[in-house]
C-alpha cells in the first residue's frame, strides 16, 4: 500500500539493516514511513487495527533487535526546524522528530544558539532525544527541552507536554516508560543566546587546550572538542555496528559506593543528584572484568571503550544480547552491581 499523498507510505517485508546502528539483519512485516505527523490519527484509527502496537523507530541508534520485530514498525521521516519565539535571552526552536540529532545541533550552533554543544555527534533523531533523555559530557537534553509534542494513542489526540510533565530522569522519561502510548512528533527547545561553557567533564578542558584554545571557548569550539573525543573513543557505526554506550552507569547507595571505593580507590564515581546515592563508572567495572576488546564470533566489546557493544560484521541480535548478558553477569559476580542496558531490546527480555 502506498499513501504518500496522505502523509505516509507502507512497505511490506521491509529490511531494517540500515535502520539500526548495530547493522543487525532483521525485517519488519510492515514498515510505515510517516512524512506528515498529521497523518497519525488516520493511521491509528483507520489504516491499522485498533489492537496494533507499532514499534516506533527513530534513527535506530538506541535499539537492539534480538529477533525480527512482530507487526508494524513506525518511522517518522519529518524534517522541519524553525524558531518559534524569544524570551529572557533565549530562543525557542521547534524541530520535527525525524530530524537527525547531530544535524540539529549543528543548526543551532550555526544560528548563534548554545546549550546542546556537549551533545554533539550523538547518533539518532530529535524525537528519540527526550525519550532517552540523552546525555554526554556533563549535560542532559532535559536541561534544554521546553516542551515535547506527541500523539497520545490512548486519548487519540495530539498533546504538548511541558518539560516538567515529561518526568525526566537519568536516561529515562515518561515516553520511555509508556512506549505504547506516546509517539513523539516534535520537540521544542529553549536555547540560550549567551553562551556559558560547561567544561566540568574530565578531558574537555584538556582537549580544548590541545586545540590551542586557552581563552574562554565559543560554543562551536566546545562542540568540536566533544566531537574529537567521541571520534577517538567511540567507533563509527557506519564502520563498526554499535549503539554507543550499551550500559548505564549504575547508581548505588552511598554506603555501597564508599565500601567499593575503599576497596578500589581508582573506581571513578560521580554525584548522582541525590546525596543518598552515587553514580559509578560502568566502563571501569567492565574493563576490570577483562571484557574490553573481547569478542565471540562477530559480537564483542569495542577495544577503545568498554561500554560499547559492537557488531564486527554478521552478528545476530541474539548473539549481541548474549555477550551483553555475560558482561553483566561477570560485573555482578565480582562487584555485586547489576548493570542495566541503555538501548531498548526488541524480541527478548534483559
HELIX and SHEET records of a PDB file:
HELIX    1   1 UNK A    4  UNK A    6  5                                   3    
HELIX    2   2 UNK A   17  UNK A   19  5                                   3    
HELIX    3   3 UNK A   37  UNK A   39  5                                   3    
HELIX    4   4 UNK A   40  UNK A   42  1                                   3    
HELIX    5   5 UNK A   43  UNK A   47  3                                   5    
HELIX    6   6 UNK A  101  UNK A  110  1                                  10    
HELIX    7   7 UNK A  117  UNK A  119  5                                   3    
HELIX    8   8 UNK A  126  UNK A  132  1                                   7    
HELIX    9   9 UNK A  141  UNK A  143  5                                   3    
HELIX   10  10 UNK A  163  UNK A  166  5                                   4    
HELIX   11  11 UNK A  174  UNK A  177  1                                   4    
HELIX   12  12 UNK A  204  UNK A  210  1                                   7    
HELIX   13  13 UNK A  219  UNK A  233  1                                  15    
HELIX   14  14 UNK A  254  UNK A  263  1                                  10    
HELIX   15  15 UNK A  282  UNK A  288  1                                   7    
HELIX   16  16 UNK A  317  UNK A  335  1                                  19    
SHEET    1   A 5 UNK A   2  UNK A   3  0                                        
SHEET    2   A 5 UNK A   8  UNK A  15 -1                                        
SHEET    3   A 5 UNK A  27  UNK A  34 -1                                        
SHEET    4   A 5 UNK A  72  UNK A  76  1                                        
SHEET    5   A 5 UNK A  55  UNK A  57  1                                        
SHEET    1   B 2 UNK A  63  UNK A  65  0                                        
SHEET    2   B 2 UNK A 344  UNK A 346  1                                        
SHEET    1   C 5 UNK A  81  UNK A  87  0                                        
SHEET    2   C 5 UNK A  90  UNK A  96 -1                                        
SHEET    3   C 5 UNK A 182  UNK A 192 -1                                        
SHEET    4   C 5 UNK A 145  UNK A 152 -1                                        
SHEET    5   C 5 UNK A 157  UNK A 162 -1                                        
SHEET    1   D 2 UNK A 135  UNK A 136  0                                        
SHEET    2   D 2 UNK A 139  UNK A 140 -1                                        
SHEET    1   E 4 UNK A 241  UNK A 245  0                                        
SHEET    2   E 4 UNK A 308  UNK A 311 -1                                        
SHEET    3   E 4 UNK A 299  UNK A 301 -1                                        
SHEET    4   E 4 UNK A 295  UNK A 296 -1                                        
SHEET    1   F 3 UNK A 251  UNK A 253  0                                        
SHEET    2   F 3 UNK A 277  UNK A 280 -1                                        
SHEET    3   F 3 UNK A 269  UNK A 271 -1                                        
END                                                                             
